């Protein structure tokens, strides 16, 4: 089996690449960081690269809510334009048409009530990033319905990892400040609550989806990959301070208008259909990140 990963140099993409290669699956990497030509906005290049692929895991994107807020046009061009190019390259393919797993986000739900969120919860994105992701999901549905492609959507929830992560994301940022005994600054009240998912649990969910999409005849489906365990930002900061035995204090700053404040999800559907079993407790995962940071001399 050959799988093309767009965004293969990102922190989820690179971890997935490593995992699949250990399963003796050939990975076709596709990322701007590795080669400028590997741009999902380049339809012709996509068609060439995916000609031999059995499946595509589409992760390439403007991957941060903050970046999308700062440059909404780039977000739409990359996240929506890149997604339709992936789907169109497959639609135009001669012979076999690879399946597509689309990496979406909990941001599509916005400030959903009630919690926990399920796949049946209506989507009300509240920022440009969420709008772009819901557009990608809708495109996957339409290309499955109208053109016979087999597609899946996976909604990720606050995935965290180690030294491959963006170091200004919330968990790395808190760890870096706590390691220096500096104040941990929370944008908001500290009661903002999220569903943090360790990278290896997310990868196991993607692998379950790869197995499911190959066997199933259903043209489209969607799944949330989350732990189902809510943690406030204050609780997160307290865990990090405890694990590092830090002297940091928790301080607060103005919240941001484009941020969702509360989210956690019920992963029952992913457990049923994908065999998804998130098993890394947050404190354990934080410990793994800290251990890697020390190994890489980041802290």
Residue pairs with C-beta under 8 A, 6 or more apart in sequence:
1 25
1 26
1 54
1 55
2 25
2 26
2 27
2 28
2 52
2 53
2 54
2 55
3 20
3 25
3 26
3 27
3 28
3 53
3 54
3 55
3 56
3 57
3 210
4 27
4 28
4 30
4 49
4 50
4 53
4 55
4 56
4 57
4 98
5 13
5 16
5 17
5 20
5 27
5 28
5 29
5 30
5 56
5 57
5 59
6 13
6 30
6 31
6 40
6 56
6 57
6 58
6 59
6 60
6 82
6 86
7 13
7 30
7 31
7 58
7 59
7 60
7 61
7 63
7 103
8 14
8 16
8 17
8 27
8 29
8 30
8 31
8 34
8 59
9 29
9 31
9 32
9 33
9 34
10 31
10 59
10 60
10 63
11 159
11 161
11 164
11 165
11 166
11 199
12 59
12 103
12 156
12 159
12 161
12 199
12 202
12 203
12 206
13 31
13 57
13 59
13 60
14 164
15 161
15 164
15 199
15 200
15 202
15 203
16 57
16 59
16 203
16 206
17 27
17 29
19 203
19 207
20 27
20 207
21 27
23 207
28 49
28 50
28 52
28 53
29 38
30 38
30 40
30 46
30 49
30 60
31 38
31 60
32 38
32 39
32 60
37 45
38 45
38 49
39 45
39 82
40 46
40 58
40 60
40 78
40 81
40 82
40 83
40 85
40 86
41 77
41 78
41 81
41 82
41 85
42 85
43 85
43 88
43 89
46 85
46 86
46 89
47 89
47 92
47 93
50 56
50 86
50 89
50 90
50 93
50 98
51 93
53 98
54 96
54 98
54 99
55 98
55 99
55 100
55 101
55 210
55 213
55 214
56 86
56 90
56 98
56 99
56 100
56 101
57 101
57 103
57 206
57 210
58 82
58 83
58 86
58 100
58 101
58 102
58 103
59 103
60 78
60 82
61 78
61 79
61 82
61 103
61 132
62 68
62 71
62 74
62 75
62 78
62 79
62 129
62 132
64 129
64 166
64 169
65 107
65 127
65 129
65 130
65 258
65 259
66 256
66 258
67 74
67 75
67 129
68 75
68 79
68 127
68 128
68 129
68 132
69 127
69 128
69 129
69 256
69 258
72 128
75 128
75 129
75 132
76 128
76 132
79 129
79 132
79 133
79 135
79 136
80 132
80 135
80 136
80 139
83 102
83 135
83 136
83 139
83 140
84 139
86 100
87 100
87 139
87 140
87 143
87 147
87 149
87 151
90 97
90 98
90 100
90 143
90 149
91 97
91 143
91 147
91 149
97 148
97 149
97 150
99 149
99 150
99 151
99 152
99 213
99 214
100 140
100 149
100 150
100 151
100 152
101 151
101 152
101 153
101 154
101 206
101 209
101 210
101 213
102 136
102 137
102 140
102 151
102 152
102 153
102 154
103 154
103 156
104 133
104 134
104 136
104 137
104 153
104 154
104 155
104 156
104 222
105 129
105 130
105 133
105 155
105 156
105 157
106 117
106 155
106 156
106 157
106 158
106 195
106 224
106 226
106 260
106 263
106 265
107 125
107 127
107 129
107 130
107 133
107 260
108 123
108 125
108 130
108 133
108 134
108 137
108 155
109 117
109 121
109 122
109 123
109 124
109 125
109 130
109 260
109 263
110 123
110 124
110 125
110 126
110 130
110 260
111 124
111 126
111 260
111 261
111 262
112 121
112 122
112 124
112 263
115 230
115 262
115 263
115 264
116 228
116 230
116 264
116 265
116 266
117 224
117 263
117 264
117 265
117 266
118 224
118 265
118 266
118 268
118 269
119 222
119 223
119 224
119 269
123 134
125 131
125 133
125 134
126 258
126 260
127 258
127 259
127 260
128 258
136 153
137 153
137 222
140 149
140 151
140 152
140 153
140 220
141 151
141 220
143 149
143 151
144 150
144 151
144 219
144 220
145 219
145 220
148 219
149 219
150 213
150 216
150 218
150 219
150 220
151 219
151 220
152 209
152 212
152 213
152 220
152 221
152 222
152 223
153 220
153 221
153 222
153 223
154 205
154 206
154 209
154 222
154 223
154 224
154 225
155 222
155 223
155 224
155 225
155 226
155 265
156 197
156 202
156 225
157 194
157 195
157 196
157 197
157 224
157 225
157 226
157 227
157 263
157 264
157 265
158 170
158 194
158 195
158 196
158 197
158 263
159 197
159 198
159 199
159 202
160 169
160 171
160 172
160 196
160 197
160 198
160 199
160 285
160 289
161 198
161 199
161 289
162 199
162 288
162 289
162 291
162 292
162 293
162 296
163 292
163 293
163 295
163 296
163 298
165 171
165 172
165 289
166 172
167 173
167 176
167 298
170 233
170 236
171 196
171 236
171 240
171 286
171 289
172 289
172 293
174 184
174 236
174 237
174 240
175 240
175 244
175 286
175 289
175 290
175 293
175 299
176 293
176 298
176 299
177 183
177 184
177 185
177 248
178 184
178 237
178 240
178 241
178 244
178 246
178 248
179 244
179 246
179 290
179 293
179 299
181 246
181 247
181 248
182 248
183 248
183 249
183 250
183 251
184 237
184 240
184 241
184 248
184 249
184 250
184 251
185 251
185 252
185 253
186 192
186 233
186 234
186 237
186 250
186 251
186 252
186 253
187 252
187 253
187 254
187 255
187 256
187 259
188 233
188 252
188 253
188 255
188 259
188 261
189 252
189 255
190 232
190 233
190 234
190 237
190 250
190 252
191 232
191 233
191 234
191 261
192 232
192 233
192 255
192 259
192 261
192 262
193 230
193 231
193 232
193 233
193 261
193 262
193 263
193 264
194 230
194 231
194 233
194 262
194 263
194 264
195 226
195 227
195 228
195 229
195 230
195 231
195 263
195 264
195 265
196 227
196 231
196 236
196 282
196 285
197 225
197 226
197 227
197 278
198 278
198 280
198 282
198 284
198 285
198 288
200 280
201 225
201 227
201 276
201 277
201 278
201 279
201 280
202 225
204 276
204 277
204 278
205 223
205 225
205 270
205 274
205 276
205 278
206 225
208 270
208 273
208 274
208 275
208 276
209 223
209 274
211 274
211 275
212 273
212 274
221 273
223 269
223 270
223 273
223 274
223 276
224 265
224 266
224 267
224 269
224 270
225 267
225 270
225 276
225 278
226 264
226 265
226 266
226 267
226 278
227 264
227 267
227 278
228 264
228 265
228 266
228 267
228 278
229 264
229 282
230 262
230 264
231 239
231 282
234 250
236 282
237 248
237 250
238 250
239 282
239 283
239 286
240 246
240 286
241 248
241 250
242 283
243 283
243 286
243 287
243 290
244 290
255 261
267 276
267 278
270 276
271 277
280 288
290 299
293 299
